[in-house]
């Protein structure tokens, strides 16, 4: 198709006008090029870049910060390329899954929203987006930030640094990038939930730095409420756009009900505020304080399965823990130290003889537990292997980092919603104490229960009895196969082993 030269010049002039306008006003780019109406909190972030080179936002969940950051990435790539230097956007975060599944998916989605003339210039791969005219000098790329590999941002100059879930990025990564961030032509955007009270991300909001700071509260981003976004169109006219928030009021109320309005979890995940005082316990003491009262009206456990779990330890100060539970009642608990595999197996066999009606026994197969599981399985005992380092299933109460975190969160829900009764014995008082001790935090959006090493660092013994009790909850799951160690799943045999109940 023939296009007159004058029309081409007009198109060039119009494009030059818009690119310059968008270079100075990311909000206008978001509305005019992407053809999207931002939330009022996204608009705050976009408008901040009109006058600030470095913008950081601490936020609750559901405020749209990922889409806002993705819009800034595209804005920078489309409007900041200069013939004298390259145009690069290093994107880093604490978790590669978080980057790929959430932020990078928004980057891909937004590329399909903007003007075809601009969108078609880019190719987007799994971890990189580049302009086809200059793939090596005009791109955005993902770089996972790890303490043992702190050079995620090293070697970048005159670029836009994009830092996702800033609380989880190790300080060592910021130390390496400090020099590059000092370049006059550099810009930066950093977002995240304020899950840690210390570190680079926290200091940005507590001290006067080069970062301009924003605060997004999920309570002020509700889907049933319209918010006003002021916008000046290309004709210079002030227009008030209206857009509803992204978070549901029901989610906010459920968080308030489940955790308490004054809990650290509510402050971090809803209000976008830093935690105060002592960290939250996974299982609160108030749910356990009357657990030994014989008059507690527990539900009828007559038809519930009798479940045993073993958290073994071979040597050292950590004990092996064994717990038996039936429904909402604790039945048996025992611990021992310094036993080898054979001695531990003999002790567990004795427990089986004393409790011949056990339906299933879960064994943590890490370390000594692997051999213990094999020994008992070959003898015909109803054992199941569990690897607590495996990925967890999805959880309606929150996303957990590993299976161990998921088990503790299931325990939280178990004690919060049930009337549970323990025998009034010294060993069960230890179980109660261990259950109420670990705290929790977050890794990105994942719930992270305090590790055994972290507990030891503050002078607390390994909660093996509590871990064993929580493994018994696997029997209550509707999809138990997800929790079994893949390499130790029991193979089907032509001949059934002799049942331990017949011994």
VOPAGU-2260 file (C-alpha; in pm, 1 decimal, decimal comma):
REM VOPAGU-2260
SITE   aa  ch    i         X         Y         Z
SITE  UNK   A    0       0,0       0,0       0,0
SITE  UNK   A    1     137,9     342,5    -103,7
SITE  UNK   A    2     154,6     603,5     174,6
SITE  UNK   A    3     230,7     965,1      76,3
SITE  UNK   A    4     553,8    1104,2     219,6
SITE  UNK   A    5     368,5    1382,9     399,9
SITE  UNK   A    6     150,9    1127,1     579,2
SITE  UNK   A    7     461,5     934,1     684,8
SITE  UNK   A    8     612,7    1252,8     826,5
SITE  UNK   A    9     289,1    1321,2    1014,7
SITE  UNK   A   10     294,0     972,6    1161,5
SITE  UNK   A   11     660,0    1017,8    1261,7
SITE  UNK   A   12     583,0    1351,1    1426,8
SITE  UNK   A   13     289,1    1202,3    1616,6
SITE  UNK   A   14     494,0     902,8    1729,2
SITE  UNK   A   15     780,7    1126,5    1839,5
SITE  UNK   A   16     533,6    1339,2    2038,0
SITE  UNK   A   17     385,2    1038,0    2215,4
SITE  UNK   A   18     722,0     873,9    2289,1
SITE  UNK   A   19     847,8    1196,4    2445,7
SITE  UNK   A   20     521,3    1238,2    2638,5
SITE  UNK   A   21     538,9     879,5    2766,8
SITE  UNK   A   22     907,7     913,7    2849,2
SITE  UNK   A   23     813,9    1188,6    3096,4
SITE  UNK   A   24     479,6    1046,9    3207,6
SITE  UNK   A   25     448,5     668,2    3265,5
SITE  UNK   A   26      85,0     716,6    3373,4
SITE  UNK   A   27      -2,5     855,5    3030,2
SITE  UNK   A   28     181,3     559,2    2872,8
SITE  UNK   A   29     -21,1     314,0    3082,6
SITE  UNK   A   30    -349,8     470,2    2974,4
SITE  UNK   A   31    -276,6     567,5    2612,4
SITE  UNK   A   32     -36,0     300,4    2488,0
SITE  UNK   A   33    -145,3       3,2    2698,5
SITE  UNK   A   34    -509,5     114,4    2687,1
SITE  UNK   A   35    -553,8      21,5    3054,6
SITE  UNK   A   36    -706,4     210,9    3343,9
SITE  UNK   A   37    -475,4     176,4    3644,9
SITE  UNK   A   38    -588,8     135,6    4002,3
SITE  UNK   A   39    -532,4     443,5    4215,7
SITE  UNK   A   40    -233,3     271,6    4380,3
SITE  UNK   A   41     -78,0     175,9    4047,0
SITE  UNK   A   42    -131,1     537,5    3940,1
SITE  UNK   A   43      60,7     659,8    4246,6
SITE  UNK   A   44     357,8     445,9    4148,3
SITE  UNK   A   45     347,1     556,9    3784,9
SITE  UNK   A   46     311,9     926,3    3873,4
SITE  UNK   A   47     601,7     904,9    4118,1
SITE  UNK   A   48     835,6     834,8    3825,9
SITE  UNK   A   49     755,3    1173,1    3677,8
SITE  UNK   A   50     988,8    1333,6    3933,3
SITE  UNK   A   51    1177,0    1051,2    4109,5
SITE  UNK   A   52    1434,5     810,9    3970,2
SITE  UNK   A   53    1399,5     553,3    4249,1
SITE  UNK   A   54    1057,7     447,2    4380,3
SITE  UNK   A   55     987,8     180,7    4645,3
SITE  UNK   A   56     645,3      55,6    4752,9
SITE  UNK   A   57     562,6    -161,1    5053,7
SITE  UNK   A   58     228,3    -324,6    5010,7
SITE  UNK   A   59     -34,3    -567,9    5126,7
SITE  UNK   A   60    -167,7    -831,5    4887,3
SITE  UNK   A   61    -398,2    -752,3    4597,5
SITE  UNK   A   62    -298,6    -391,7    4529,3
SITE  UNK   A   63    -184,7    -449,5    4169,4
SITE  UNK   A   64     181,7    -370,8    4225,0
SITE  UNK   A   65     301,4    -645,8    3985,8
SITE  UNK   A   66     103,6    -501,4    3692,9
SITE  UNK   A   67     229,8    -154,9    3782,9
SITE  UNK   A   68     591,2    -274,4    3777,1
SITE  UNK   A   69     536,3    -462,6    3449,7
SITE  UNK   A   70     399,7    -139,5    3299,4
SITE  UNK   A   71     712,1      48,4    3409,9
SITE  UNK   A   72     935,1    -215,9    3248,7
SITE  UNK   A   73     759,5    -171,1    2913,7
SITE  UNK   A   74     755,6     205,8    2950,3
SITE  UNK   A   75    1131,5     211,6    3002,3
SITE  UNK   A   76    1205,0     -18,8    2708,2
SITE  UNK   A   77     974,6     172,7    2471,3
SITE  UNK   A   78    1074,1     528,3    2560,9
SITE  UNK   A   79    1428,1     532,9    2703,1
SITE  UNK   A   80    1637,9     388,5    2420,0
SITE  UNK   A   81    1911,8     630,0    2322,4
SITE  UNK   A   82    2157,3     582,0    2032,9
SITE  UNK   A   83    2444,8     663,1    2271,1
SITE  UNK   A   84    2381,2     381,6    2518,4
SITE  UNK   A   85    2193,2      57,2    2565,0
SITE  UNK   A   86    1849,2      11,7    2720,8
SITE  UNK   A   87    1847,3    -267,6    2981,0
SITE  UNK   A   88    1618,4    -376,6    3264,0
SITE  UNK   A   89    1759,9    -631,0    3510,8
SITE  UNK   A   90    1468,5    -785,8    3704,7
SITE  UNK   A   91    1551,5    -968,2    4025,6
SITE  UNK   A   92    1377,1   -1111,3    4329,7
SITE  UNK   A   93    1411,6   -1360,5    4612,5
SITE  UNK   A   94    1234,8   -1643,5    4428,9
SITE  UNK   A   95    1263,8   -1747,3    4064,3
SITE  UNK   A   96     915,1   -1901,0    4079,9
SITE  UNK   A   97     772,5   -1571,5    4203,9
SITE  UNK   A   98     941,3   -1382,8    3921,0
SITE  UNK   A   99     835,9   -1621,1    3644,3
SITE  UNK   A  100     485,3   -1708,7    3762,5
SITE  UNK   A  101     368,6   -1363,6    3868,2
SITE  UNK   A  102     574,3   -1065,6    3750,3
SITE  UNK   A  103     696,2   -1212,1    3419,5
SITE  UNK   A  104     348,9   -1335,2    3329,2
SITE  UNK   A  105     227,2    -975,7    3371,4
SITE  UNK   A  106     510,4    -855,2    3147,3
SITE  UNK   A  107     395,3   -1094,5    2874,4
SITE  UNK   A  108      30,7    -995,4    2918,5
SITE  UNK   A  109     104,5    -624,2    2893,8
SITE  UNK   A  110     304,5    -665,1    2573,6
SITE  UNK   A  111     -14,7    -783,5    2405,5
SITE  UNK   A  112    -203,1    -475,2    2526,1
SITE  UNK   A  113       9,1    -197,3    2379,9
SITE  UNK   A  114      14,7     -54,9    2030,6
SITE  UNK   A  115      87,6    -330,1    1779,0
SITE  UNK   A  116     364,6    -118,3    1625,8
SITE  UNK   A  117     552,5    -134,8    1957,6
SITE  UNK   A  118     444,0    -478,0    2078,1
SITE  UNK   A  119     561,9    -652,5    1762,4
SITE  UNK   A  120     914,0    -519,0    1810,9
SITE  UNK   A  121     977,1    -754,0    2101,9
SITE  UNK   A  122    1028,4   -1123,8    2149,8
SITE  UNK   A  123     955,3   -1261,7    2496,4
SITE  UNK   A  124    1121,2   -1581,1    2616,2
SITE  UNK   A  125    1092,2   -1764,5    2948,7
SITE  UNK   A  126    1335,4   -1533,8    3127,8
SITE  UNK   A  127    1417,7   -1260,6    2878,5
SITE  UNK   A  128    1243,6   -1000,5    2665,1
SITE  UNK   A  129    1440,9    -823,9    2388,7
SITE  UNK   A  130    1387,4    -579,5    2105,6
SITE  UNK   A  131    1448,1    -752,3    1771,7
SITE  UNK   A  132    1647,3    -452,9    1641,8
SITE  UNK   A  133    1915,9    -491,5    1911,8
SITE  UNK   A  134    1878,1    -816,1    2113,4
SITE  UNK   A  135    2206,0    -767,4    2305,2
SITE  UNK   A  136    2160,4    -407,3    2403,9
SITE  UNK   A  137    1784,7    -355,9    2436,2
SITE  UNK   A  138    1624,1    -603,2    2673,2
SITE  UNK   A  139    1478,6    -699,8    3012,2
SITE  UNK   A  140    1607,1   -1012,0    3185,8
SITE  UNK   A  141    1534,5   -1210,9    3501,5
SITE  UNK   A  142    1813,4   -1260,1    3755,6
SITE  UNK   A  143    1741,5   -1456,8    4074,4
SITE  UNK   A  144    1899,5   -1295,4    4380,0
SITE  UNK   A  145    2070,8   -1537,5    4618,8
SITE  UNK   A  146    2309,8   -1483,7    4907,9
SITE  UNK   A  147    2557,3   -1736,1    4767,1
SITE  UNK   A  148    2536,4   -1568,4    4424,3
SITE  UNK   A  149    2511,3   -1195,5    4497,7
SITE  UNK   A  150    2612,1   -1072,3    4151,8
SITE  UNK   A  151    2255,3   -1077,4    4011,8
SITE  UNK   A  152    2271,3    -701,9    3944,1
SITE  UNK   A  153    2643,3    -673,9    3874,2
SITE  UNK   A  154    2760,1    -526,6    3544,5
SITE  UNK   A  155    2448,8    -319,4    3471,5
SITE  UNK   A  156    2480,8      55,5    3416,8
SITE  UNK   A  157    2243,4     324,4    3289,9
SITE  UNK   A  158    1941,0      99,2    3329,7
SITE  UNK   A  159    1615,5      42,7    3520,7
SITE  UNK   A  160    1667,3    -184,5    3821,2
SITE  UNK   A  161    1349,5    -377,7    3897,2
SITE  UNK   A  162    1345,9    -541,8    4243,2
SITE  UNK   A  163    1050,3    -767,3    4321,0
SITE  UNK   A  164     968,5    -876,0    4679,1
SITE  UNK   A  165    1250,2    -658,7    4812,8
SITE  UNK   A  166    1229,6    -793,8    5169,6
SITE  UNK   A  167    1352,0   -1133,6    5051,6
SITE  UNK   A  168    1651,3   -1005,6    4852,3
SITE  UNK   A  169    1975,6   -1058,7    5049,9
SITE  UNK   A  170    2172,2    -750,5    5152,4
SITE  UNK   A  171    2475,8    -892,1    4969,7
SITE  UNK   A  172    2294,5    -841,2    4637,3
SITE  UNK   A  173    2231,9    -474,9    4716,0
SITE  UNK   A  174    2593,9    -430,9    4823,8
SITE  UNK   A  175    2715,0    -554,3    4484,8
SITE  UNK   A  176    2471,1    -329,7    4296,1
SITE  UNK   A  177    2528,7     -17,3    4508,5
SITE  UNK   A  178    2788,3     127,0    4271,4
SITE  UNK   A  179    2577,7      77,8    3959,8
SITE  UNK   A  180    2272,2     231,4    4125,9
SITE  UNK   A  181    2475,1     545,2    4183,9
SITE  UNK   A  182    2494,1     626,9    3811,3
SITE  UNK   A  183    2299,1     947,5    3732,9
SITE  UNK   A  184    2118,3     777,4    3443,3
SITE  UNK   A  185    2001,6     481,7    3653,8
SITE  UNK   A  186    1647,8     432,4    3776,4
SITE  UNK   A  187    1491,0     177,6    4008,8
SITE  UNK   A  188    1158,9      36,4    4120,8
SITE  UNK   A  189    1131,4    -188,4    4427,1
SITE  UNK   A  190     816,7    -346,3    4570,2
SITE  UNK   A  191     726,1    -610,3    4823,2
SITE  UNK   A  192     543,7    -713,6    5137,4
SITE  UNK   A  193     732,6    -583,8    5444,6
SITE  UNK   A  194     807,6    -931,6    5580,4
SITE  UNK   A  195    1137,7    -837,6    5750,7
SITE  UNK   A  196    1204,8    -555,5    5995,5
SITE  UNK   A  197    1571,7    -533,5    5902,3
SITE  UNK   A  198    1772,1    -525,3    5582,1
SITE  UNK   A  199    1797,5    -297,4    5280,6
SITE  UNK   A  200    1425,7    -297,1    5197,1
SITE  UNK   A  201    1326,3    -205,6    5553,7
SITE  UNK   A  202    1591,3      66,2    5580,5
SITE  UNK   A  203    1456,6     237,4    5269,4
SITE  UNK   A  204    1133,7     307,6    5459,6
SITE  UNK   A  205    1295,0     389,1    5794,2
SITE  UNK   A  206    1576,8     618,4    5683,7
SITE  UNK   A  207    1618,2     904,3    5441,8
SITE  UNK   A  208    1757,6     756,0    5120,2
SITE  UNK   A  209    1745,7     821,0    4745,9
SITE  UNK   A  210    1429,1     608,3    4729,0
SITE  UNK   A  211    1090,1     778,3    4717,4
SITE  UNK   A  212     860,9     555,3    4924,2
SITE  UNK   A  213     495,2     456,6    4885,7
SITE  UNK   A  214     265,0     253,6    5108,8
SITE  UNK   A  215     -26,0      46,6    4970,9
SITE  UNK   A  216    -285,7     -89,1    5212,4
SITE  UNK   A  217    -515,8    -370,0    5093,5
SITE  UNK   A  218    -795,2    -216,3    5301,5
SITE  UNK   A  219    -780,6      76,7    5058,5
SITE  UNK   A  220    -791,1    -136,4    4743,8
SITE  UNK   A  221   -1134,4    -297,6    4766,0
SITE  UNK   A  222   -1316,0    -436,8    4465,1
SITE  UNK   A  223   -1650,4    -295,2    4580,7
SITE  UNK   A  224   -1518,6      62,6    4601,7
SITE  UNK   A  225   -1451,4     312,1    4321,7
SITE  UNK   A  226   -1137,4     525,0    4344,4
SITE  UNK   A  227   -1052,3     843,0    4150,6
SITE  UNK   A  228    -742,2     868,3    3927,8
SITE  UNK   A  229    -657,6    1219,9    3799,6
SITE  UNK   A  230    -520,5    1218,4    3444,4
SITE  UNK   A  231    -425,1    1490,3    3195,1
SITE  UNK   A  232    -499,2    1384,2    2837,0
SITE  UNK   A  233    -292,8    1485,5    2528,6
SITE  UNK   A  234    -518,6    1790,5    2484,8
SITE  UNK   A  235    -420,4    1918,8    2829,2
SITE  UNK   A  236    -760,3    1844,6    2983,3
SITE  UNK   A  237    -787,2    1714,8    3340,7
SITE  UNK   A  238    -996,4    1398,2    3349,8
SITE  UNK   A  239   -1101,0    1201,8    3656,0
SITE  UNK   A  240   -1090,0     829,7    3575,8
SITE  UNK   A  241   -1270,8     582,1    3800,7
SITE  UNK   A  242   -1147,9     234,4    3881,3
SITE  UNK   A  243   -1242,0     -23,4    4146,1
SITE  UNK   A  244    -978,1    -182,7    4365,9
SITE  UNK   A  245    -853,3    -539,4    4322,0
SITE  UNK   A  246    -885,6    -699,7    4665,7
SITE  UNK   A  247   -1214,3    -841,7    4796,7
SITE  UNK   A  248   -1364,1    -722,5    5121,4
SITE  UNK   A  249   -1428,4   -1088,6    5208,0
SITE  UNK   A  250   -1055,9   -1167,8    5193,5
SITE  UNK   A  251    -973,7    -876,7    5422,9
SITE  UNK   A  252   -1242,3    -983,4    5672,5
SITE  UNK   A  253   -1122,9   -1345,4    5662,9
SITE  UNK   A  254    -765,2   -1233,7    5732,5
SITE  UNK   A  255    -891,8   -1026,7    6022,7
SITE  UNK   A  256   -1089,8   -1323,7    6156,8
SITE  UNK   A  257    -815,3   -1583,3    6110,0
SITE  UNK   A  258    -517,9   -1385,0    6239,1
SITE  UNK   A  259    -654,5   -1089,8    6433,0
SITE  UNK   A  260    -645,4    -725,0    6329,9
SITE  UNK   A  261    -344,0    -656,2    6550,6
SITE  UNK   A  262    -140,4    -962,2    6448,9
SITE  UNK   A  263     183,0    -924,1    6256,7
SITE  UNK   A  264      41,2   -1133,9    5973,5
SITE  UNK   A  265    -249,8    -893,9    5925,8
SITE  UNK   A  266     -16,2    -596,6    5939,1
SITE  UNK   A  267     219,9    -745,9    5679,3
SITE  UNK   A  268     -19,4    -911,2    5435,7
SITE  UNK   A  269    -312,5    -668,0    5453,8
SITE  UNK   A  270    -193,3    -330,0    5579,2
SITE  UNK   A  271     152,0    -347,4    5423,1
SITE  UNK   A  272     311,8    -251,6    5754,5
SITE  UNK   A  273     623,5    -384,9    5919,8
SITE  UNK   A  274     577,4    -630,8    6206,5
SITE  UNK   A  275     602,3    -502,3    6561,8
SITE  UNK   A  276     723,2    -670,1    6878,3
SITE  UNK   A  277     745,6   -1048,4    6905,2
SITE  UNK   A  278     693,6   -1264,7    6597,9
SITE  UNK   A  279     362,6   -1449,4    6564,0
SITE  UNK   A  280     349,8   -1811,4    6675,0
SITE  UNK   A  281     218,3   -2064,9    6426,6
SITE  UNK   A  282      -3,5   -2229,2    6689,9
SITE  UNK   A  283    -119,5   -1984,7    6954,5
SITE  UNK   A  284    -103,1   -2075,3    7321,0
SITE  UNK   A  285    -465,8   -1984,4    7380,1
SITE  UNK   A  286    -574,8   -2274,1    7157,4
SITE  UNK   A  287    -374,2   -2516,6    7372,6
SITE  UNK   A  288    -415,4   -2385,8    7727,4
SITE  UNK   A  289    -713,1   -2608,6    7825,8
SITE  UNK   A  290    -604,5   -2909,8    7625,1
SITE  UNK   A  291    -558,3   -3136,7    7931,5
SITE  UNK   A  292    -905,3   -3078,9    8078,2
SITE  UNK   A  293   -1079,9   -3417,1    8097,3
SITE  UNK   A  294   -1422,1   -3255,4    8083,2
SITE  UNK   A  295   -1356,9   -3108,6    7738,6
SITE  UNK   A  296   -1639,3   -3208,7    7507,3
SITE  UNK   A  297   -1452,2   -3354,6    7213,8
SITE  UNK   A  298   -1626,7   -3496,3    6909,1
SITE  UNK   A  299   -1692,7   -3869,6    6880,8
SITE  UNK   A  300   -1366,3   -4028,5    6761,7
SITE  UNK   A  301   -1499,4   -4385,1    6759,3
SITE  UNK   A  302   -1480,1   -4424,3    6382,1
SITE  UNK   A  303   -1165,4   -4218,1    6329,7
SITE  UNK   A  304    -839,5   -4383,5    6226,2
SITE  UNK   A  305    -564,0   -4441,9    6477,8
SITE  UNK   A  306    -256,2   -4276,5    6328,1
SITE  UNK   A  307     107,9   -4292,2    6433,4
SITE  UNK   A  308     396,2   -4076,4    6314,0
SITE  UNK   A  309     770,3   -4095,9    6373,0
SITE  UNK   A  310    1024,7   -3813,3    6349,4
SITE  UNK   A  311    1354,8   -4001,3    6392,6
SITE  UNK   A  312    1696,3   -3870,6    6497,8
SITE  UNK   A  313    2010,0   -4087,6    6500,3
SITE  UNK   A  314    2239,4   -3909,8    6744,2
SITE  UNK   A  315    2324,9   -3580,3    6907,5
SITE  UNK   A  316    2099,0   -3372,2    7126,3
SITE  UNK   A  317    1786,8   -3413,0    6913,6
SITE  UNK   A  318    1546,6   -3688,3    7024,5
SITE  UNK   A  319    1336,7   -3918,5    6809,2
SITE  UNK   A  320     966,3   -3849,3    6856,5
SITE  UNK   A  321     667,6   -4082,5    6821,5
SITE  UNK   A  322     305,0   -3973,7    6856,2
SITE  UNK   A  323     -25,2   -4157,7    6814,8
SITE  UNK   A  324    -349,5   -3967,2    6755,7
SITE  UNK   A  325    -708,9   -4074,3    6704,4
SITE  UNK   A  326    -930,8   -3797,8    6575,9
SITE  UNK   A  327    -907,4   -3505,2    6816,0
SITE  UNK   A  328    -750,2   -3701,7    7102,5
SITE  UNK   A  329    -385,3   -3766,0    7174,6
SITE  UNK   A  330    -329,2   -4134,7    7252,9
SITE  UNK   A  331      42,8   -4199,1    7299,4
SITE  UNK   A  332     371,9   -4006,2    7288,7
SITE  UNK   A  333     730,4   -4116,2    7343,3
SITE  UNK   A  334    1082,2   -3993,8    7270,6
SITE  UNK   A  335    1434,1   -4133,7    7292,3
SITE  UNK   A  336    1789,6   -4028,9    7210,7
SITE  UNK   A  337    2113,3   -4182,3    7087,1
SITE  UNK   A  338    1965,9   -4494,5    6927,4
SITE  UNK   A  339    2084,9   -4637,7    6599,0
SITE  UNK   A  340    1853,9   -4765,5    6326,2
SITE  UNK   A  341    1809,0   -5115,1    6471,1
SITE  UNK   A  342    1740,2   -4990,9    6823,4
SITE  UNK   A  343    1484,7   -4739,8    6693,5
SITE  UNK   A  344    1316,6   -5008,0    6482,5
SITE  UNK   A  345    1284,0   -5238,3    6785,0
SITE  UNK   A  346    1129,7   -4958,0    6990,7
SITE  UNK   A  347     874,0   -4884,3    6718,5
SITE  UNK   A  348     788,9   -5253,2    6677,8
SITE  UNK   A  349     719,3   -5267,0    7050,3
SITE  UNK   A  350     482,6   -4969,1    7014,0
SITE  UNK   A  351     301,8   -5151,4    6732,6
SITE  UNK   A  352     254,6   -5452,8    6961,8
SITE  UNK   A  353     116,5   -5232,4    7239,3
SITE  UNK   A  354    -118,3   -5060,5    6992,6
SITE  UNK   A  355    -226,8   -5334,2    6747,3
SITE  UNK   A  356    -510,5   -5123,8    6605,6
SITE  UNK   A  357    -287,1   -4862,6    6438,4
SITE  UNK   A  358    -413,4   -4799,3    6084,7
SITE  UNK   A  359    -115,3   -4615,2    5938,1
SITE  UNK   A  360     225,8   -4486,9    6048,3
SITE  UNK   A  361     401,1   -4192,4    5880,3
SITE  UNK   A  362     780,8   -4175,1    5895,9
SITE  UNK   A  363     999,4   -3878,2    5806,7
SITE  UNK   A  364    1246,3   -4045,1    5568,4
SITE  UNK   A  365    1519,1   -3780,1    5584,2
SITE  UNK   A  366    1840,1   -3927,3    5727,7
SITE  UNK   A  367    1788,0   -4224,5    5961,2
SITE  UNK   A  368    1417,9   -4233,9    5875,2
SITE  UNK   A  369    1486,1   -4372,2    5527,0
SITE  UNK   A  370    1637,0   -4695,8    5655,4
SITE  UNK   A  371    1382,5   -4715,4    5935,5
SITE  UNK   A  372    1098,6   -4695,9    5684,2
SITE  UNK   A  373    1251,8   -4969,1    5465,9
SITE  UNK   A  374    1303,8   -5203,3    5762,2
SITE  UNK   A  375     944,9   -5166,5    5885,0
SITE  UNK   A  376     793,0   -5182,3    5536,9
SITE  UNK   A  377     962,6   -5513,3    5461,6
SITE  UNK   A  378     828,0   -5651,9    5786,5
SITE  UNK   A  379     473,8   -5571,4    5673,4
SITE  UNK   A  380     397,0   -5275,5    5898,6
SITE  UNK   A  381     154,3   -5012,9    5758,2
SITE  UNK   A  382     415,5   -4739,8    5711,8
SITE  UNK   A  383     416,0   -4445,5    5473,1
SITE  UNK   A  384     724,4   -4241,5    5380,6
SITE  UNK   A  385     713,0   -3864,2    5414,1
SITE  UNK   A  386     969,7   -3615,1    5285,3
SITE  UNK   A  387     902,0   -3280,8    5454,7
SITE  UNK   A  388    1136,3   -3098,7    5214,8
SITE  UNK   A  389     905,5   -3165,6    4919,3
SITE  UNK   A  390     680,0   -2906,1    4764,1
SITE  UNK   A  391     347,2   -2869,9    4946,7
SITE  UNK   A  392      -0,4   -2885,1    4796,4
SITE  UNK   A  393    -201,5   -2567,2    4759,0
SITE  UNK   A  394    -349,0   -2453,3    5087,6
SITE  UNK   A  395    -675,4   -2265,2    5127,4
SITE  UNK   A  396    -528,2   -2092,7    5433,2
SITE  UNK   A  397    -219,7   -1966,8    5255,6
SITE  UNK   A  398      68,0   -2071,8    5028,0
SITE  UNK   A  399     345,5   -2255,5    5210,2
SITE  UNK   A  400     709,9   -2289,3    5107,8
SITE  UNK   A  401     770,9   -2659,8    5184,9
SITE  UNK   A  402     569,6   -2954,7    5315,4
SITE  UNK   A  403     697,4   -2895,1    5670,3
SITE  UNK   A  404     555,4   -2542,6    5657,3
SITE  UNK   A  405     227,3   -2683,9    5524,3
SITE  UNK   A  406     205,8   -2938,2    5808,3
SITE  UNK   A  407     252,1   -2669,5    6070,5
SITE  UNK   A  408     -13,0   -2457,9    5899,6
SITE  UNK   A  409    -250,6   -2754,5    5894,6
SITE  UNK   A  410    -176,6   -2791,9    6266,5
SITE  UNK   A  411    -265,4   -2427,3    6318,7
SITE  UNK   A  412    -601,9   -2482,1    6154,5
SITE  UNK   A  413    -652,7   -2813,8    6342,0
SITE  UNK   A  414    -611,4   -2658,8    6687,7
SITE  UNK   A  415    -788,4   -2336,0    6596,8
SITE  UNK   A  416   -1104,8   -2509,8    6476,3
SITE  UNK   A  417   -1126,0   -2826,4    6692,4
SITE  UNK   A  418   -1165,2   -2908,2    7059,9
SITE  UNK   A  419    -857,7   -3124,9    7114,4
SITE  UNK   A  420    -773,2   -3326,8    7425,7
SITE  UNK   A  421    -432,1   -3455,8    7540,4
SITE  UNK   A  422    -362,2   -3698,8    7828,6
SITE  UNK   A  423    -246,7   -3512,6    8140,2
SITE  UNK   A  424     103,6   -3660,9    8130,2
SITE  UNK   A  425     447,5   -3502,3    8134,2
SITE  UNK   A  426     531,4   -3613,5    7779,4
SITE  UNK   A  427     213,5   -3452,6    7643,3
SITE  UNK   A  428     297,0   -3129,7    7823,6
SITE  UNK   A  429     618,8   -3135,6    7620,0
SITE  UNK   A  430     413,5   -3180,6    7302,0
SITE  UNK   A  431     202,6   -2881,3    7402,7
SITE  UNK   A  432     512,7   -2670,6    7466,7
SITE  UNK   A  433     673,2   -2765,7    7134,8
SITE  UNK   A  434     354,7   -2696,1    6938,4
SITE  UNK   A  435     328,6   -2343,8    7077,7
SITE  UNK   A  436     694,7   -2247,1    7024,5
SITE  UNK   A  437     779,1   -2198,5    6650,7
SITE  UNK   A  438     708,6   -1865,1    6487,8
SITE  UNK   A  439     653,3   -1793,7    6120,9
SITE  UNK   A  440     736,4   -1539,3    5859,0
SITE  UNK   A  441     724,2   -1515,9    5482,1
SITE  UNK   A  442     948,2   -1583,7    5184,8
SITE  UNK   A  443     792,9   -1375,0    4912,8
SITE  UNK   A  444     429,1   -1477,6    4935,2
SITE  UNK   A  445     500,5   -1817,4    5087,6
SITE  UNK   A  446     452,2   -1893,0    5456,2
SITE  UNK   A  447     780,9   -1996,8    5614,8
SITE  UNK   A  448     776,2   -2165,6    5956,6
SITE  UNK   A  449    1077,8   -2110,7    6180,3
SITE  UNK   A  450    1337,9   -2376,5    6102,8
SITE  UNK   A  451    1489,5   -2613,2    6358,3
SITE  UNK   A  452    1827,1   -2443,9    6310,8
SITE  UNK   A  453    1677,5   -2101,1    6379,2
SITE  UNK   A  454    1506,7   -2237,1    6689,9
SITE  UNK   A  455    1836,9   -2380,5    6814,0
SITE  UNK   A  456    1999,7   -2042,2    6755,5
SITE  UNK   A  457    1762,1   -1891,9    7011,8
SITE  UNK   A  458    1818,6   -2178,5    7255,6
SITE  UNK   A  459    1516,4   -2395,9    7178,7
SITE  UNK   A  460    1537,2   -2770,8    7123,1
SITE  UNK   A  461    1417,1   -2937,0    6804,8
SITE  UNK   A  462    1036,3   -2988,7    6822,2
SITE  UNK   A  463    1043,4   -3355,0    6711,4
SITE  UNK   A  464     736,9   -3454,1    6913,1
SITE  UNK   A  465     538,1   -3167,6    6763,6
SITE  UNK   A  466     661,7   -3252,7    6412,9
SITE  UNK   A  467     551,4   -3613,5    6466,1
SITE  UNK   A  468     206,9   -3503,6    6586,0
SITE  UNK   A  469     163,0   -3279,9    6282,3
SITE  UNK   A  470     258,7   -3560,8    6043,5
SITE  UNK   A  471     -41,4   -3757,1    6171,3
SITE  UNK   A  472    -259,3   -3490,0    6006,2
SITE  UNK   A  473    -159,0   -3632,8    5668,0
SITE  UNK   A  474    -417,6   -3903,7    5732,4
SITE  UNK   A  475    -688,1   -3636,1    5734,4
SITE  UNK   A  476    -584,1   -3503,2    5393,5
SITE  UNK   A  477    -798,6   -3581,4    5091,2
SITE  UNK   A  478    -489,7   -3627,8    4870,4
SITE  UNK   A  479    -233,9   -3818,0    5080,5
SITE  UNK   A  480     -39,7   -3944,6    4779,1
SITE  UNK   A  481     100,2   -3596,0    4723,4
SITE  UNK   A  482     298,4   -3614,4    5045,0
SITE  UNK   A  483     478,7   -3942,9    4995,2
SITE  UNK   A  484     845,4   -3946,9    4906,7
SITE  UNK   A  485     853,6   -4039,5    4537,1
SITE  UNK   A  486    1160,8   -4257,2    4562,0
SITE  UNK   A  487    1016,0   -4453,2    4855,0
SITE  UNK   A  488     658,2   -4515,8    4741,6
SITE  UNK   A  489     567,0   -4873,4    4814,9
SITE  UNK   A  490     579,1   -5091,1    4504,3
SITE  UNK   A  491     292,0   -5321,1    4425,3
SITE  UNK   A  492     380,0   -5682,0    4491,3
SITE  UNK   A  493     215,6   -5999,4    4367,0
SITE  UNK   A  494     231,4   -6145,7    4712,9
SITE  UNK   A  495      92,4   -5953,9    5006,4
SITE  UNK   A  496     330,0   -5918,4    5302,2
SITE  UNK   A  497     222,7   -6077,1    5625,2
SITE  UNK   A  498      32,6   -5819,2    5829,0
SITE  UNK   A  499     203,2   -5704,4    6146,3
SITE  UNK   A  500    -133,8   -5757,6    6320,7
SITE  UNK   A  501     -92,9   -6133,7    6267,5
SITE  UNK   A  502     241,3   -6154,1    6444,7
